[in-house]
Amino acid sequence: MHHQNESRELHFSSNELAGTLYGDLNKNIQVLENGTGAQIHVRGSDLKISGPKYDVQLVSNLLEQLYDLISTGYPVYSSDFAFGLKILQSSPQAKLNKIFLDKVYVTTRNRIISPKTPNQKVYIDAIRNNDIVFGIGPAGTGKTYLAVAMAVSALSNNQVRSIILTRPAVEAGEKLGFLPGDLAQKVDPYLRPLNDALMDMLGPEKSYDLIDQGIIEIAPLAFMRGRTLSNAFIILDEAQNTTREQMKMFLTRIGFDSQAVITGDTTQVDLPGHQKSGLLHAEGMLQNIKGIGFSNFSKADVVRHPLVQKIIHAYEMDGEANNNE
């Protein structure tokens, strides 16, 4: 099939902003060349893009939108070029400013946390509009990270008085005798990702301070029994590893002025025996209740380094090849 080649020229009015757009040593332009079939020639604030028609349109659309974002003062990160490409490849009509400019939280290091895919934007809006939201999909889609950012943002805007981050401690076996020091050691690794997200947003000092004051609590799910949590933002992570009973226990803990986000990957259930995942069960049962939102993520939302995408793909191809032998 013969693809038409074309070329297009872009003229940006400000040299300085164009420089920001291109990145140090034009590394952002490099990302676009690597991710598409387009060749991009830079001459000051002018660009010439040539290659297959589709790629040329895609790249010029992306560059024009990102240039406009930079002119409004948005700090375009080089990762935004990869995210932007992905968004416009799947929906060419998308407006990046609607997605990227939705500030969820600004970290202590002044990094802006905002959605990077259309599904992440839908998820954030669901959390704003529902008291209970399920975020379901593969690892690396930002489900947990964005939920923690929303929690920290709600706390700093005084919308809630506390944050509770929890995961089921499957591997530790909830039946183990509760030896306080021992439990802490056994559970710690499972709570690490929640801890890391928190540190990323608040910095260690502020995080530990709020944990000491009991304003933020990071605990295994077993610690939720017999409590009613009012005025709190509660996140249940790795929820595919809850049993039906645990999920019911969790969902019925939610008190007034509280909101909960439940995240998990229904394809990665690690429950012993043939227990049905409480997440799968809830997903089937609670779909039509007003006030409960469901957000689904797919592999297309994995927002890791572009090389990681390629590595995942290579493993998949290899897996298919081996299965067909």
N, C-alpha and C positions, 0 to 999 in steps of 0.2 A: 504494500500500500504506500503510495507516495504522499508524504506529508509536505504541505507547503511550508517553505521557509519564508520568514519575513524579518524585517528589522524595524525597530522603532526608536525614536530619540526622546529622551526626557530632559527637560531643562528645569533645574531648581533655582529659585531666586536667591537663596543665601548660600554662599560658599561654606560658611561655618556650620550651618545646619546640615548641609550635604555631607560635610566631613563626619559629623556625628552619625549620620545615616550609614555611611560606608564602613565606619568602625576603624580601629587602629589597623594600619596597613591593609585597609580594605577587607578586613576579615569577614564582615557581614556579607559583602558582595560574593566572597568565596563560598559562603554557606549556600547562597542562592545558585551559584554555578554548579556546586556539588549536588544540590537537591533537584536540579532540573536539567533540561538539555539546552539551556540558554547560555550564550556567551555574552559577557557584559564588559564593555570597554568604558573606562572612566576617563573623562577629560575635565578636571576641575568640577564645576557643578553640573556639567552635562554628562549624560550617559547614553551609550548606544547599546541596545539589547538586540541580539540577533539569534536566530535558531528557529525551531519548529514554531508555527503560529501559536499553538496552545501555550507553550512555555513562555513565549514573548509576552503574550497577554497577561498570563499569570504573574510573571515577574514585575511587569510595569504596574499592574494593579496593586501588587503588594508594596512596591517601593513608593508609589504615590500615597497610599494609605499611611505607611509608616512615616513618611516625610511630614504628612499633615499632623500625625500624632506628636512628632518631635517639635513641630512648630507650636503646639499647644503646651509644650513644657513637659510632656510625658517622657520619662527616661526609658528609651527603647533599649532593652537588653539584647545581646546577640542571640540568645535563645528565642526571642520573639520572632526572629526571622524564620526559624524552623517551625514554630507554632503557627505563624501567619501563613506560611506556605501550605501547611496541612489544612488549615481552616478553609483557605480559598480554593484548594484542590477539591475539597468535598462540597463546598458551597460558594461558588464564585460571586454570588450576590452579597455575601456577608460583609458587614461593616465592622472592621476590627475595633474601632473606637468604642462601639457598644459593649464589646467584650473586655478589652484590655483596660479601659478607663473605669471599670467598676472596682474601685478600691475596696478591698475587704479589710485590709489592715496594713499599717506601715510599721515595719519591725524597728527594733532599737537601732539597727544598723542602717535605718532609713531605706530599706528595701521595700518596694511596694508589692504586696501580695494581691494578685487579682486573678480572675479565671483566665485560662489560656486555651480553652477549647469551648465550642458552643455547649457541649454537655456540662462542662464545669459551670458555665454561666447559668444554665437551667437549674443546676444543683444549688448554687448559691441563692438564686431567687426562691427555690422551693424552701430552703432553710429560713429565709426571711418571712415566708408566707404561711408556714405550717408549724405547729407545735412539735410534731414528730415527723422526721424524714428518714427514709431508708436510702442509703447510697450503695448501690450494688454493682460490682464489676471487678475486673482483674487488678492485680497490684500495679502500682506505679501510675494510677490515674488521678492521684491527688485527692482522693476521697477523704482520707484521714487528715491530711495536712490542711485542706481547706476548712474542714469541720473545726479543727483546733483554732484556725485563724478566726473563724466566725465566733467561736466561744470567747477567745481573748478580746475580740472587738466588742462583744456584748458586755463583757466584764468591764472593759475600760469606758464604755458609754453608760455604765450603771444600769444596764437593762437586766442584769442578773447579779446576785450577790456572791455566787460561787460557781466553780467549774469542777465537774467530776469526770475524770477520764478512766475508763475501765475496759478490761479485756477478760474473756474467760481464760483461766489458766489450765488449759487442757492437759498439757504435758506434765504439769505438776500433780495432776490428779487431784480433783477437789476433795477426794476422800482422805487425803493424807492428814495425819494429826496436825493440829494447828500449833506448831512451835514457832513463836513469833520471830525469833532471829532467823531460824531455819526457813520459814516461809518467805521471809523477805528475800533471802538468797535464791530460793527456788523460783520466785515469781519475777524477780527483777528483770531478767532478760526479755520476758514477754511484754513488759511494760516499757521497755526501752524506746520503741518507735514513738510512743506518745510523749515520752519525756524529751526525746530529741526535737520533736516538732515544737514543743513548748519553749525549749532553750533557744531555738532558732528565732522565735518571735519575740520573746521577752528578754533574752540574755540570761545567763546563769544566775546572776545576783538577784534580779527581780523575781525569777522563777522560784528560787529556793526560799526567798522571803515570803512569797505568797503561799508556798507549800507549808512553811513553818507556821504561818498564821492560820492554816486550815482553809484558806480561801480557795486554793486549788488542791484537789485530792487526786492522786493517781493510785488506783487500787484494783486488785483482782475482783471479778464480778461477785464472788462469794461474800464480799464485804457489804454488798448492797442489801442483803436480806434484812427484813424487818425495819427498813427505814422508809420515810416518805421524804422526797427531796423537793422542797419548794424553793422558788426563786433561784433555780440553778440551771446551768447549761450542762447537759449530761451527754457524754459521747460513749457509745458502746462500740468498740472496734473489734475486728476479726469475729463478727457476730455469727459467721457460718459455723463456728465451733460452740455455739450455745445449744443446749438441748431445748425441747419445747417448753419444759418446766422453767428453765432458766430465763428464756425469752419472756414468758408470761410474767415471771417474777419481776424482771427488769421493767417491762412496759407498765406494770401496775404500781411501780415506785414513784411514778412521775406526779408531782404535786402541782399546786397552783403557781402560775407565773414561771413555770419551768418549760424548757424545751429540750428535746432529745434528738440526737442524730445517731443512727445505727448504721455502721458501715461493714461491708464484708464482701467476700468473693464466693459465690455459691458453687464454684467449680473446685474449690480447695478445702473440702470438708475433712477435718482430721479427728472426727469423733470416734471413740473406741466402739467396737461392735458394729451393729447395724442401726445405730440410733439415727433418727431423722434430724436433720439440722433445724433448729428453731428459727433460723433465718428463712430457709426455704418454706417452712410451714407458715410463718407470718406473712411472707410475700404473697402466698396464695390466698390467705384468709382476709388480709386487711386492705386489699386493693381499693375497695369502694367506700372506705370511711372518709368522710370529709374532715380535713384537718390533718390527715396523714398523707405525706407526699412520698412518691417513689422516684428516684433518679437512677437511670441505668447508664453504665459506662461500658465501652467496648475496648478492644485492643487499639482502636484508632485514637483513643484518648490517652494512651500511654505517653506521658510527657517527660520522657527521659532523654538523655543525650542521643542525638541522631544515630551515633554508632551503635548504641544499645538496641535501637530498632532493627538495625541491619543484622546484629548478632542474633537477636530473637528469631528473625526471619530465616537466617542461615540454619539455625537449629531445627526450625520447623521443616524446612526443605529436606534436611538430612533425615529427620524422623520419618517423613513421608517416603523417602527413598528406601530407608531400611525396612519400613513396613511392607513395601512392595516386593521385597526380594523373595 
